[in-house]
Amino acid sequence: MTSELPSPSPFSNPPSDVIPVTSESFDLSLPTSALLRAATAAAHQSAETSAGAKGLLGGSLPKEEYTKFLFIIWHLYDTLETALDTHASHPAITPIYNPTILRRTDSLSADIAFFLGANSSDPVVWQQHPQYVSFLPFPAPVQTYLSRITSIASSPSEVHRLVAHAYVRYLGDLSGGQFIKRIVSKAYNLEDGEGTSFFEFARLGGPAGGDHAASGEIIKLKQWFREGMDAGVRDDAEKRAVVEEANLVFKYNENLFELLNVSEGETDHHPKIRVPGAKCPRQVVGSGKESLVRFVDWARRELSLPSRASFIPVSVVLIGLSYLALRSLKAIQIL
């Protein structure tokens, strides 16, 4: 049994389409990471399936729009990471605070400078570029998002809500970053990691500027972050606040994606793979050898995997399925 929840603070008044978190709607006895995963699933899916998100995940955003996206998230990270630095000793923040690994602002600056052709990654330099100047003043959804973070950071009793902002941003980057990096590299013909440093993370326990974390180390980073959230946010009132805030953050991100201009028809341009009788992507594996072979051939092409083997590796199937799920593009057409 969970304890009776206190009355919500003024910060707990999200928009009407954000589901309030109560002991009746969600199990607040769950660890914070598990509760966040369950209680934000609908908001997460809504944000991922917006037109702008599909354009990003489908590699169909014009380069200028992708650069604008980088402008937006640079300001989000700059504001969030300043807030996390300020409150690094807060009990809810300390377990997830590791700027050596997580800080994204500098890498985003480098990527922006690359796409703008600026001669320095110093924001003072690239923010003089005409493309950035034309982005100003901040669109309303950006300003609303930034104001929310600064309001939380300036309210000592609400600092634990920053965990929700870190969760949505950092775990999203860790979970889908390598796939999106591949998509971005292919879409804009990038080579040798140019323009994609945002997607690279240092190894847990490694030195700043050391080798990038490989896929197995990314899994460890995600587990460390989840354990940190579980350790830092423990009582029911804080759990409820963090989950409500995370739902709000997903809504903010959905609004940001609406700022990206994606031409009609560009968000679903990948070939359909028709799998008779399949009701979900998982059933593709069991739907017959012919469908499976076509699926794997498609995954190999999309992931630039070699086709020299005469057998179908299970790993290719799993990678392909994960890739489809992350892109949220209905690349498999259910009949």
N, C-alpha and C positions, 0 to 999 in steps of 0.2 A: 504494500500500500504506500502511495506517495502522500506526503504531507499536504495540507491545505495550502493553496497558492495565495499569495498576497495580491492585493489589487494592483492592476497594471500601473506603471508610472506613465507620465505624459509621453515618454518615448515609445510606449507600447500601443500606439494608435496608428497602425499601418493602414494603407488604403484598403477599401472594402474588398478588393479581390485578393488580398493576402490572407491566408487562412490563419486565424488565431490559434495559439498553442495552449491547450488545456490538458489537465490530467485525463479528461474523457476522450480527447481526440488523439492523443499520442501517449505512449508509455514513457513517462518522465523518469522511470527507474533505469532506462537504458543509458549506457555511456553516451557522452555528448556526441561523439563521432557517429555512432550508430543512429542516434536520434536525429541528427542533422540529415543523414542520408535518407532516412524514411520520411521525415517531415517536410523535406524540400523537393521531393521527387517530381511532383507536378509542376512546381515553379521552374525547376531545372529544365524539364522537358519543354516547357513553353518557351523559355529563352533560347534553347538550342534549335528550335524549329522555326524561329522567326526568319523572315526573308534575308536580313543582313547576315545572320549566323550561317544560314545555308550558303549564302554567297561566299563567305569566308571559308567554310569547310569544303565547299565545292571547287574552290580555286577560281571562281568567276568574278571576283571583285576587281574592277580596274585598279591599276597600281596607285592612282591618285586617291582612290577610296580606301585602299589598304593603308596608305600613308596617313590618311586622316584618322583611321582607326588607331594607328600607333600614337598619334598626337593625343587622342582621348585617353588611352590607357596609360600613357606616360604621366599625365596629370593625375590620374587616379592613384597610380603607384606613388608618385611624389607626395601626394597628400596622405595616403595611407601609411607609407613608410616613415614619414615625419611623425605621425601620430604614434606609431609603434615604437619609434626611438624615444619619444617623450615618456611613454608609459612602459618602458621595457622592464621595470621592476614590479609592475602590477602582478598580483598572483595569477590572474587569468592569462596574462601576456607572456610572462617569463618562460613557461614551458614550450612555447612555439616561437620564441624570438631567437633568430639566428640569421642576422643580416649577411654574414659571410656567404651563406648558401642561398637565402631567399631573395635578397634585394634585387629588384628588377629595373630600377630607375636608370642606372648607368648603362645596362645592356640595351634598354629601349632607346636611350639617347644615341648610342652607336648605330643602331639600326635605322633610326630616323635620319641621322646624318648621311648614311649610305644612300637611302632612297631619295633624299633631296639633293645629293651631290655636294653636300656642304664639306668644307675642308677641316671641320672640327666637330667632335661629338659634344662639345660644350653647349648646353642649352642656350646660353647667351648668344652663341653664333647662329645655330640653326633656327632659332626663333626670330631671326631677322629675315628669313627666307620668305619670298612673296606667297608661297603656298601655305605656310603656317600663318602668316599675317591675315590671309583671306579666311582662315578658319575662325578668327576672332570676330566678335566676342564669343565666349563660350555659348554653345547652344543650351537651351534651358535644361534638357535632361542631364547634361554634363554638370552644369552648375548645381542642380539639385543633388546629384550624387556627391559632389565634392563638399557641399554644405552639410550634408548628413554626416560625413566622416568628421569634419571639423567640429560640428556640434557635439558629437559623442566624445571626441578627444578633449573638449573643454568642459565636460560634465563628469566630475570624479566618480559619481555613483553609477555611471553608465559605461565606463571604460571597457567592461567585459564584452560589450557589443562589438568592439573592434575584432574580436575573434571571428565573428560571422563574416566580416569583410575579408579578413585574411583567409578564411576557409574557402570562400567562393573564388577568390583570385588565385591563391597559391596552389590549392589542390587541383583547381581546374588546369592550371599551367602544367603541373606535374603529371596529371592524368592524361591529358590530350596533347601536350606540347610537342612530342616527337612526331606524332602523326601530322599535326598542323604544320610543323616545320617542313616536312616532306611535301605537303600540299603547296605551301608558299614557295618553296624552292622550285618546284615544277612549274607553278603558275607564272612566276616572274623570271624563269631561266637563271636562277642563282647558282653559283658554284662556290665550292670550298668554304661553306658556312657564311658567306657574305650576306649581310642583311637579316640574319636569323639568330643572332647571339641571345636574343630575348628567350629563346626556347632552351638554352643550355643552362644547366645547374652544376655547381661544384659538388664534389663528393662529400657525403656526410663524414665529418672528422678530418677532411682534407684541408690543405692550405688555400687561402684566397688566391685566385688566379691559377690554381692547379688544374689537373685533368678534369674533364667534364664527366659527370655521372653517367654511367652506362645504364641500360634498361633495368638490370638487377638492382643497381644502387638507387635508381629512381623509386623502385618499390620500397626499399628501406626508408627513403626519405618520406614517402607518403605515410608509412607506418609510424615513423617518429612523430610526424605532425599530428596524426590522429591520436596517438598516445598523449601528446602534449595537450591537446584539447580536452581529452578525458581527465587529465590531471588538473587542469586549470579551471575548468567549469564543472562544478560538481553538484551544487544545490539546485533544487527545482526551479526557483525563481530565476536564477541566472541561465539555466538551460532554456527555459521558456523564452527569455529575452533574446538569447543568442539565436534560437531557431526562428523566431519571428523576424529578427533582423536579417537573417540569411534569406528568408523568403522575400523580404523587401529588396535585398541586394540583387537577387535574381531578376526581380521586376525592373530595377534600375538598369541592369544589363540588357534586358529585353528592349527597354526604351532607347538605350545607346545604339543597339543594332538597327533600330528604325532610322537612325541618322545616316546610314550608309546607303548610297544610291546603287541599287542592283536592278539592271534592266529586266523587264518582265520576260520570263522564260529562261533566264540565265541560271536560276537556282537549282534546276533539276535536269542538267544536260547530259548526265551520264547514261550509258545504255542500260536498259532494264534486263534483268535476268529472270525469266519466267520459270517458276518452280511450281508445277501443278500440285495441288493438294496441300501445300505448305501453309501453315497458319502463323508461323513466326520464323525468324531467321534461323533459329536453332534446328528447325526441322529440315533445313536445306541439306544437312549432312546425311540424313536418312532418306532422302527423297529419290535415290537412284544414282547409279554410277554416272550416267550421262549428264545429269544436272550438276552433280558434284564436280565433274571434270570441267564443265563450262564455268562453274563458279571459281574454281582454282585458277583456271587460265585467266579469267578476268582479274583476280586478285594479284596474280603474278605481274600482269601488265601494269596495274595501278600502282603496285609497290615496287616495280622495277626489279622483280626477283628473277633469277636465272631459270630457264625452262629446260635445263639439260637432263634432269632426272627423269627416268621412265616411270617412276611411281609418284604418288601424291602424298607428300609429307603432311602429317597431321598438323604440324606447326604452321604450315601455309594456310590451312583452313582456319585455324584459330586466329591467326593474324588478320586474315581477310574478314572474318566475322566481326572482330573487334574494330577493324577499320570502318566497316559499314555502320556499326553502332555509333561510333564517335561522329561520323559525318552526318548522321540523321537525315539521309537523303532518299530513303526509299529506293535504294539501288536494286533491291530485290522486290519484284512485283508479285504480290500474293494473289493467286487466282481463286 
